[in-house]
Amino acid sequence: MDHVQLAAPPGSEDLLRAYYADVLGMTEIPKPPVLAARGGCWFQAGAVQLHLGIEQGFRPAKKAHPGLRVTDIEGYAARLVARGAPVTWDDNLPGHRRFYSEDPVGNRLEFLEPVTGAP
């Protein structure tokens, strides 16, 4: 897989940068000039890219979502709660701790961390 794309409303780039770069610690990567003219922004963590494209008539993804593997899941949850984001823990994936949240435009995100020593 090369990347995952989520949609966002027009004019939301600053909110997205503050969230994905400042809160989640992802690195913003430049979009090719012909694509940059459309708006939106791209981020990377390791080999994984997350693209946020501007969509007229935007509706946030409430079921579909990227799963973001993290270390120190408690720390991520605390940062999100401190910024007013919802955090809903879910213990239904064996061998993992995980929770769901939303980005600033309402897209669903899953955060998960393998449990050490789990089968």
N, C-alpha and C positions, 0 to 999 in steps of 0.2 A: 504494500500500500504506500502511496506517495503522500497523500494528505487527506484531510477531512474538511469539508466546507460547511459552514453554518451561514445563515442569512442574518441580516441586521437592517434596521431602518436607516433611511437617509439621515446624514448628519450625526451619526452615533460613534464615529471613529475615535473621538477623544475619550468617551466612556469606555470603549473597548480597549484602548491602549492602557488606560489607568488600571483596568481589571486584569487583562491577560499578561501585561508586562509587569506592572507594579505589584499587584496582589499575588498572581500565580507564578511570577518569576520567569515567564517565557520571554524569548528574545524576538523583537519585531524584526522581520526581514523585509527588504524592499520588494515591492511588486514591480514587474516589468512596466516601463512607462506607458505602453498602450493599455495595459490593464489598470494601472494606477489612476488613469483618467476616469475610470468608472467608480472610484471611491473604494471604501473598504480597507482592510489591512490584513496582513499575514503575520503569523507567529510561528516560532519553532522551539522545540525542547528536544535535545538529542537529535535523532533522525526523523522525528515526527513533526509534521507541519499541520497547523490549523489555519484555514483561510476563512475570513469573514467577509462575505460579499454583500453589497448593498442591494436591497430588493424593495422596489415600490410595492406598497400594499403589504408590507412585512407582517407576518404572524410568527411568533416564536415557536420553536419546536418543543412540544410538551412531552412527547414520548420518545421520539428519535433523539439520540444523544451520542457524543463521543465519550469514551471511557478514558479517563486520565489516570495513569498509574503514577503514584506518588510515594515518597518516603516521608515519614512523620505526618501521617494522616490527621492526627489530633491537632497538629500545628496548622495545617490547612483549614480544618474545620474552625478553629479558633479565629484565624484571620478573617474568614468569611463572615462568621457571626459578628465580629467586631465591626464589620463594615455594613451590617444590616442584611446580609444575604441569608436566605433560608438554608438550613442544613437538616436533612432528613436521613438519619442512619437506617441502614438496612442490613440485617444479618443473614440474608437468604443465599449468599454465595459462599459455599464451603471453602475454607482456606484463605479467606480474605476479610478484611475490614473494609467497609465501603459506606459512602453516603452520596446522596444526590443534592444538587444545589441548582442555582440558575445564574447565568451571567447577567450583566446589567440591563440587557434588552429582553430577558425572559427565556432564553434558550436553556433547556435542561442539560446538565452536565453530571457525569458520574465520576467520583473520585474513589480509587481503590488502591489498597496496599496488601500484598500477600502477607499472611501471618507466618512468621518464622517457625519452621519445623512442622508446618501443616502438610498433610498428604497432598 
